[in-house]
Amino acid sequence: MKAVGIILAGGGSDRMKGLTDIRAVAAMPVAGAYRAVDFALSNMANSRINTVAVITQYSSRSLNEHLNAPSWWGFGRKQGGLYLLNPTITPESTNWFRGTADALIQNLDFIKERHEPYVVIASGDGVYKLDFDDVMAKHVESGAQITVVCREKEDTDSERFGVIEVDGENRITAWHEKEEGAAGQYINCGIYMIRRLRLIRLLEECKRRGEYDFVRDVLVKNLEAERIKAYVMDGYWKNIASAQSYFECNMDMLNPALRKCFFYDYPRISTKVDDFPPAKFNDNATVRNSLVAGGTILNGTVENSVLFKKVYVGDGSHVRNCVLLNDVYVGDGVTLENCIVEKKVKIEDGTCVIGDPNNVTVLS
């Protein structure tokens, strides 16, 4: 595909209830063995985008370690590759990335040195499956100068996402950025396609104005000057940048049809694989409708839950509707419901925590 990919993966989130204290949202574990960034990265690789840059900033160590072997996503080639772009202090720039547009502006040299005619920009905190070849075909066919990937709006979306209105030709006519009760048919999924030279021009104009946000200062300000059109995606999409949406996304992965779509149906979502022994289910263990990753040892009861790598669940413990991250230790006689447990947390014997499924409890 004649495009270079850029994944914006540099942010944390106050809505994550502390889960991003040690990692960026894009590095959050999903579905037992994957990371959020795997979805954007795999979608690009599966669409034959051979060169992808991941722009990182906030708490980037976990993300950098995950991406240190690009061959897992098929980027071990002589041409193209996977690039990690971190903030760099230079005589021309003494700031960290001050926004999404600024992250691109500070990496304009990378964009200018590419030869691909198009750029695909995607957020690293979305869980979805998308064929960028189809986005490209619709982009060219519609005569759009910028294409924004969207999905139909739900009742609770307007506070967290940009809500857009379109005309009969899917041209975006109004954009309401995170406004409560905003009118509009669709929400912005944080995925954009644009010609590389046009992107360079718009970013240079943004830099001259001293502005930093890609949506507000590049897209919204150019709704009339540019032909910005919506591409409406089908299928599953979830932004995980809040603790509740992260919890719901992992619970959604208990659906066999959704797992089949992502991880078995070609083209699949790929990830870096760790070498752990298979999960061990001892004689007193009971497991129902759960995902259990390698290295886990179970003695208690686990229902409707996602357990990541090297989790231990003790005798007589009950774990229901929970997400347990790597290396969690659950002692004996513990009851956990509707919880997310941060990695390496030890739950003492006899602990009982029952959270609200609509306002998940985070234990860290």
N, C-alpha and C positions, 0 to 999 in steps of 0.2 A: 504494500500500500504506500502511496506517495505522500507520506505524512510523517512528521516527527511527533512523538508523544511527550507531554509534560504532565507529571502528576504532582499536584500541590499537596504535600504531606507534612507540612511544618507546624501544625497547630495542636494545641490542647483544647480543653473545653471546661468551663466552670460548671456545666450541667452534668459532668461525669461523676460527681460526688467523690472526687479524689482518685478515680481510676487513672487519670492522666497525670498524676503527680510524678510518675516514673517513666512515662512513655507518651508519645504522641498518639492522637486518636487513630491515625493510620496504622499504628503498630498494635492495636487492640486485637487479642485473639478472638477468633470466630469459629464456631462449629467444631471445636475439639482440637483441631490441628492446623488451622489456617490463621492468617492475619488479614485485617481489613484491606491493606494495600494490595494483597494478592488479587483481588477482584479487578481493580482498574488495570493492574499490570498484566494479568492474564488476558483480559479482554483486548488489550493493545497487541500483545504477542500473538494471540489467536487471529487477529485481523491483519497480520503480517506488517505491523509497524515495527521496523527493525531497530530503530533508535528511540530510546525512552530515557528521559531525565526525571529523576525524583528529587524534588526540591524539599529539603528538610530544614528544620530550625529547632523547634521546641523539643527538648528532652529526646534527642535524636539517636542516642546510643543503641537502644533496643531495635529501632528501625534499621540502622546501619548494619548491625550484626545480622539481621534477618536477610538483608539484601546483598550480603558479601559474596554470594555464589550465584551470579546471574544465569548460569547454565540451567538452573531449575526452571526458569521461565523461557528457555530457548534463546538466550542472548549471547551464547558463547560462539560468536562468529568473527570472521575477519572484518566484515563491514557492519556498521552499526554498533549496538551495544547498550548497556545499562549504565547510566551516569548518575552519581549522587552529587547534588549541588547544595553545598552548605553556605551560610553567610560567610563572607570573607572581607576582612578589613584591608582596604587599599587606599592609596592617596586620593582616589576619586570618591570612595564610599567609606564612611566611618560608622555606619548604622547597621543594626540588625534589620531584617526584613520588617517593614512597618505595615505591611498589608499584602494582599495577593498580587496586586499590580506591581508593587515595589519588589516583590520576590522575582517577578518576571523581568522587571527593568534592570535589576542588579545582575541578571544573567542574560542580558541582551546579546552579549558577545557570542554565547553559545547558540542562540537563535539565529544570529546573522551568519554564523559560520556553516550552518546547515545548508543543504541543497534541495531538500524536499519542498514542494510547493505549498503544502498545507501543514497546519499545526493542530493537533488534538490536545486540549487541555482538560484535565479531569481532577476532581477532588479525590483524595486518598481515603475518605471515610464513608464511601458508598459501597453497598453490597448489592450486586446486580450482575446480569449477563447481557452483553450488548455486542452486536456486530457492527464495528465501525465502518466496514465496507458499505453497509446499507446506509449508514448516516452520510457517508461521502456521496453515494449515489443520489440521495434525496437532496443533499446540499447543492450539488451541481445542477440537478434537474430543476430545482425551484428558483435558481438564480440568486440564492441568498449570498450575502457577503459575510455574514456570521450566522451559524446555526447553533441554537441552544437546545440541548436535550432536556425534555420535560416529561412529566407524567401528570395524570389527572389529579386534581386537588381533592384532599379529604378535609373533613371539618376542622381538624386540629392542626393543619399544616401552616396556616397563615402567620402564626407567631414565630415559627422557626425558619421558614423558607421564603424565598422570593416568589410572589404570586404574580403571574403574567396573564394579560389579556391579548387575544389574537383576533385578526380579521378573518375573512373567508378564505384567504390564501395562506393562512398560518403566519402572517407577518405580525410580529409583536408590536402592539400599539400602546400598551401601558405596562409598567412594571412596579409592583408594590413590594418593597424590600422589608420583610419581617414586620408587617403591619397587622395588628390584631383585627380580625374581621374583614380583611382585604378581599375585594371582589376579583374574580378571575377564574378562568377555566383550568389552569395548569400551574404546577410549581416547578421551579428551576431545580434540576438534578445536579448542577455543578459540573456539567460536561459541555464543552464548546468546541466547535470546528471553525477555523478561519484560515484564510490564505496567510502564509508566513510573512510576506512583505507588507500586507495590510496590518497584521498584528504589530510588526515593528513600527510602522508609522503611528498607530494609535498609542502604543506604549511611549514613544518619544514625545508625543503631544501631552500625554499624561504626566510625564516627567517634567516637561517645561512648566506645567501648571502646578507642580509640587503636590500631586495627588497620589494616593497609594492603593486604592481599593479597585479591583478589577470589575466587579459588578457595578458599583455605584459610579465610579469615575471613568470607566471605559464603555461599558454596555449601556447603562441607563442614560448617560449623557449623549449617547449617539443613536438613540432609537429613531429619530427623524432623519439623521444624516446617513445612516447605514441601513441596508436591507437586512434586518435581523429577524430570522424566522425560527419557528419552533419545530423540533422533531419530537413527536410524541412516542415514547417507548412503551412497549407492552411488557408484561411479565413482572417479576418480583423486583422491587427496588426498595432499599432501606438505608437511610442515613443513620449512623450509629453514634452521633456526637452528643448523646445524652445517655445517662445511666439507664433510663427506662427504655429508650429505643434500642440500646445495646442488648438489654435483657430480652426484649421482645424478639429481636433478630435471632438470638441464639435459641430461644424457644421455637421460633419458626423452623429452625433447622432440624427439629425433631420430626418434621413432615417428610416421609420417605420420598414423595414425589419431588419435593424441592431439592433434597439432597441428590437425587438422581439427575435432576436438571443441571445442577452446578458441578457435581464431582464425578459423574459417570457418563452422561451424554456428551458426545464430542461436539465442539471443542470444550475441554474441561478446564476448570479453574485449577491452577497449579500452585504449589508452595514449596518451600524448603523443607526437606524431610529430615527429622532427627531419628537416630538409631536407638530406639528403646524396645525392650521386650514387650510382648503383648500384655494387655491388661490381665490381671490375675483375679479370678472370682473364686474365693474360698467357699467351703461347703455351706457356711451360714450366710452367704451373700444372696440377696434378691435384687434383680435389676429389671425394671420395666420401662420401656419407651425412653431410652436414654442413649446419649453418645458418651462413650468412655474411651479416652485416648490411651496410648501406650505408656507403660511404666506404672500404671495405676494398680492399687491393691484394694480390693473391696471385701469387707466382712459384714457390713450392714445392709440396709435397704436403700436403694436409689430408684427414684421414680421421676419421670418427666424432667430430666436434668441433663446438663452438659458438663462433663468432667474433663478437664484438660490433662496435660501430661503429669505423671508422677504424683497423682493425688492418692491419699490414703484415707479410707473410711473405716472407723473402728467398729467393734462388736456392739450390737444393739442400737446402732445409730440409724436415723431416718433422715434422708436427704430428698426433699421433694421440691420440684419447680425451682431449681437452683442452677447457678453457673459457678463452678469452682475452677479457678485459674490454676496455673502450674504450681506444683509442690505444696498444695494445701494439705494440711494434716487435720483430720476430723477425729477427735478422740472417741472414747466409748460412751454410749448412752446419750448421744447428741441428737437434737432435733433441729433441723434447718428447713425453713420453707420460705419461698419467694425471696431469695437472697442472691447477691453476687459476693463471692469471697475472693479478695485480692490474693495474688500469688504469695506463697511462702507464709501465709497466715496459719497459725495453730489455734484450732478450736478446742478448748479444754473439755475434759470429760464432764458430761451432764449438762452442758450448755443447751439452752432452748431459745431460738430466735425465730419468730414467725412474723414475716413481713407482709406488706400489702402488695398484692400482685399488680396494682395500678400505681404504686409508688415504691418501687423495689428498694430493699434495704441493702446497703453496701457495707461489708465488714472488711476492715483494713487495719 
